[in-house]
């Protein structure tokens, strides 16, 4: 958005670390840790979206191939056909909200740019909204990541089902999360699940969601 080359270079550096260093050359997938004990959708799904965005920013055509490799591996190893959602680990994994919206954004972009994975967009959207289309209950710093890319998908598609999720949770933030000093230090239901006093990530997550939601114009 700023046009600053430094930011693009930082994104490329991050992707190289994620994909080139973290990728398992034997079995595929991105390791979650340097001990190489587990692979996770947190790494794979966000790397897929980053690759698509770098491709769109003309950082190099190879990023398109990288994105497809990541999406295809996620579909083969992380996609749960019963729920229609991505799970966090290849074995005994569970679907989590913030795994779904980055992949939805990646699929929407690949469909728009190259006509790829178009048939995957609507089913993933339906499954995602069925599971995570109301009040969110992860700690704020995680639910904020879900809403970030939910609104990205909304901006790309204009799907009128997406914006109300962000708006409803923004109202919950304003109603429940603020403390006596004016900081958004609580969880969005007013409790303390996943939060500790003074966490800037909790206050920042609320501010991010409020700003992202306010910046979008709801479709009629």
Buried (B, 14 or more C-beta within 10 A) or exposed (E): EEEEEEEBEEBBEBBEEBBEEBBEEEEBBBBBEEEEEBBBBBBBBBBBBBBBBBBBEEBEEEBBEBBBBBBEBBEEBBBEEEBBBBBBBBEEBEBBBBBBBBBBBBBBBBBBEBEBBEEBBEEBBEBBBEBBBEEBBBBBBBBBBBBBBBBBBBBBBEBEBBBBBBBBBBEBBEEBBBEEEEBBBBBBBEEEEBBEEEBEBBBBBBBBBBEBBEEBEEEE
